[in-house]
């Protein structure tokens, strides 16, 4: 039973990571492409940090599930 819970929590972690990292990159990239945000240097720096943010959020969410 614990193995099924681990697979479920791993799947949730992966979904959170991909949604944060690729979703935010897609959103920020579309802002740059459409010309809404002119300073692309700051936005590219932010886009480089989003995968790390995805990992942190996924670990925080999975840790709170294991405590319950």
Phi, psi and omega in degrees: 000321180294329179295322178293320178296321178295319178295320180293317179291325176295320179295320178296318178299316180295318179296319178296316180299310182293322180292322179287309186291312181279327180293314178291322177295319178295318179296312181292322177296323178291326175296319178291317182297318181283350178082014180287322180247117187276327184275089185283343179293314179292322180292323178292325175295318177297320181292332177286335181272346183295325176298323177294322177295322177298320178294316181297314180296321179295318179293322179294319180292320181287328179293320180292330177290323182289331178289330179292000000 
